[in-house]
Amino acid sequence: MRTFFTASLALILFGCRAQPVQAKRSSTEEPLGSAPPAAASLALGPGARTEDERNTIAVFRALAPSTVFVTQTRLVVDFLGDAQEVPAGSGSGFVWDDEGHVVTNFHVVEGARSVTVTLQNQKTFDASVVGIEPRKDIAVLKVNVPRDLLKPVSVPQHASLEVGQKAIAIGNPFGLDHTLTTGVVSALGRQVQGAGGVTIRDMVQTDAAINPGNSGGPLLDSSGQLIGMNTMIYSKSGAYAGIGFAVPSTTIARVVPQIIAKGHAEQLGFQIKIDPLGRLERRFGIRGVVVLSVPRGGEAERVGMRGITQTAEGLALGDVIVGIDDDKVQDFDDLYHLLDQHRAGDKVNVKIRRAGELKALPMEVVVVQ
């Protein structure tokens, strides 16, 4: 569990226990929880349900099998020098496809020696980590499970969220597996400091109760489609306080296939050496991203970009990236997110500051890892 402090509130990254999310259905199927005739819906009795209740029940029944419980172990050495694996945290996750890929938060499996995934039927399987993207707090696991036990979550191709729409969370808070909570989408486009050292932008804010153990679990809409992945909350106590955040489904839908295909998410850049931690920039109070070096034969050298050089007086600062097209770059966080909006092959104007002068260098965005 990670805690960051913002505005006197603790930002909690929750490891969780969850189950696979599913609900791929054809357009001809009846919507989840569709209401019966109005007269029947008004009838009172032991089995009476409101339309909203029927919808919530239908979504849970369809998606609970898609939510999994993720547990990790770590190697601990005692004072006698004896090493043993011990449980070191748990979280939630959801089934991505029928090939056994499971999506969870990076912080749920960070530092794990081994990982297991437990399905709704309480069967537990060893899992391997396919790849991670710490900057989005996303991890992809792989389990060897019979296909008939896998119920993949339904991910919308084009998300059109609105503040006020229903939000349903399924996860394993405090180890209580397959717990359902409901609320609404409270806000969109939030920025929250993530586990990977940069902010996670476009986060979905919800008031659906999220507690320790919910991390990595699905946040769903009333049709059972993925809104996002529950990741963290603001809280003074470390428990639910009405403000939770989920990595949006659009980010998940873009990053997860890259991890499955290559073992990591694509990182876009300009084939130059920089320091993502910004140590030089912080030490000398530099606004922007310092170009440390420029490889020979690359496009950066061709357009005249300069890195730090050795002079008779010592090291001399070269170029500092201060903008991409019309957007300012004040640190690596800005640069990362501006590049994240592009695709490999896009042409951009890189604004640099050199010896007090501003210049614009036309460059092509490329995959650097």
Beta strands, then each sheet from edge to edge (+ up, - down):
strand 1: 2-6
strand 2: 9-13
strand 3: 17-20
strand 4: 67-77
strand 5: 83-95
strand 6: 101-104
strand 7: 114-118
strand 8: 124-133
strand 9: 138-143
strand 10: 166-171
strand 11: 179-193
strand 12: 199-206
strand 13: 218-220
strand 14: 226-235
strand 15: 244-248
strand 16: 268-269
strand 17: 289-290
strand 18: 309-311
strand 19: 314-316
strand 20: 320-324
strand 21: 327-328
strand 22: 347-354
strand 23: 357-364
strand 24: 366-367
sheet 1: 1+ 2- 14+ 13- 10+ 11- 12+ 15-
sheet 2: 3+ 4- 5+ 6- 9+ 8- 7+
sheet 3: 16+ 24-
sheet 4: 17+ 20- 21+
sheet 5: 17+ 20- 22+ 23-
sheet 6: 18+ 19-
end
